[in-house]
Amino acid sequence: MRTMTRCTTTLFFWSCIFWSGITGCVATDTRFVDNWPSIPLPSNRDNTAAYAQAVGLRRSYVACLMAADDVPKARIDCASQEARYQRMRKQQALTRLLSSHVGIEGKQIRAEERRWITFRDDFCASDDDAETDVCLVEQTADRATQLEGRIELAHVDTPAHEFSAN
């Protein structure tokens, strides 16, 4: 019989699996567990540049959106260009993160990614195609930034001797 037990401490989320007498426990930093969007959305146009910089949107994308104003076709064109870049950025970060987490941690990250996709799709659902496309780009950039932060945090938390070229 397989069961999963979870308990939360200050910063870490412990997952333990008890299966056929084999026990495995993993600590996951709770700052990243289903925290989406990880960077609050701008409340007005004046905060757009700061938000774009925080989530890693390119300046060319922000300029394109500003020039497009509220013309749906133009906004969709802007989003399609940036979407390719942000998907690649997120996938590279996810691949790097998964390469450093094997076993239970890797499975947890993959399950988290599936939950994020569900969140993103629900969060960005709209009758307005332009708004949906812009939202998808922004949420993908936010997720890429979050994953990149986890990679950096893992390197900070890793002892220096693990980076030596021995």
N, C-alpha and C positions, 0 to 999 in steps of 0.2 A: 504494500500500500504506500502510495506517495502522498505526502502532505507538505505544505509549505507554511512556515511560521515567520511572522515579521514582527519586529519591535523597533521602536524609534528611540534614539538617544538624541543628544543635542544636535550633532551634525551628521550623524551617520544612520543609515537605514540598513538594518541587518536582515539578510534573507538566509534562511536555513532550510535545507532540504533533507528530510529523513527518508531514506528509501532502502529497503532490504539491509538495514543495519549500517548503511553508509551515510555519513553525515558530512555536509558541506555548508559552510557559512561564508558569506561575502558581505563586506561593508561597502555601501554605496553612499556617496556624498548626497545628502538630502537637498542641497541647494539646487540640484539638477533634476530631481524626480518630478516629472510631469508639471514643470513650471513654464507654462506657455501662455501668451508670448512672454519671453524672459525679459524683454525690455518694453516698458509701457508705451503704447501708441501715442503719437503726438495729439495734444488736445486742440491744437489750431495750426494754421499754416506757418506761423512764426517758429514753431518747434520742429518743423519738418527737417531742416538741415541737420540739427543736432541728432534727431532720431536716425536719419539716414546714415550719418557717420557712426553712430553707436552700433547699428546692426550690420554695417559693412556694405551698404548700397553705394554703388559708384556715383561719382559726381555727374557723369554724363547722363545717368538715368534720372537723377533729380532734375537736371537742367531740361531734359527731354519732357518730363512730366510738367514742369513749370511752363514750358513753351506750348505744350498740348492743351493747357488750361483744362477745360471740361469737354473737349471734343473726344467722344468715346473711341473712335477709330485711331486717333493719334495716341491716346493713352494705351490702347491695346498694343500698338506697334512698339511703344517704349517698353512696355512690360515684357513683350516676347523677346526682345534683345537682352534685357537684364535677366530674364528667367533662365536662359541657357547658362549664363555665368554663375548665377547663384546656385543652380542645381549642381553644377560641377564643383563649386566650392563646398557645398554641403556634403556631397558624395566623397570628396577627398578627405574631409574632416572625419566623416563617419568611418571610412576605410582605415584611416590612421588610428582612430580610437579603438576600433575592433581589433586591429592587429596587435594592440598592446593589452587587450583583455580577452582572455580565452576562457573556455569552460562556462561556468555559471554566469560570470560577469558578462561575457559576450552574448549569451542568450538573453540576459536582462536588457542589454543595450539594444538588441534587435527587437525585443518586445516593446521597449520604450519607443523605438522608431516607428513601429506599427501604430502605437497609440498616438504619436505625434501626427502621423499622416491622417488619422481619423479626426483628431482635433483640428488640423489645418483645413481639411475639406469642409467640416461643419462650420468652422469659424469664418471661412471665406465664402460660404454659399450665399449667392445673391442673384437677383434677376438681371442685374446689370453686369454684362460680360466684362466691361472695362474695370469695374470695381473688383470683380472676382479676380481678374488677372493681376491687378496691382496688389491685392491682398495676398495672393499666392506668392508673388515675388518677395514681398516684405516678410511674410512668415518664413519663407525658405531662407532668406538672409538672416533673420533672427535665429533660426535653428542652427545655421552654419556657424554663427558667432558663438552660440552656446556650446556647440561641440568643440570648436577651436579653443574656447576657454577651458574646457575639461581636459584637452590635450596639454595645454600649458600648465594647468594645475597638477596634472599627473607628473610632468617633468619637474616641477618645483618640489613635489612631495617625494620624488625618487632620490635616493642617496646618490651622491656624486660618483661613487665607485661603480655604479651600474652603467654609467655613460662612458667609462674608459674603453679604449680600443684594444684591450689586452687580447 
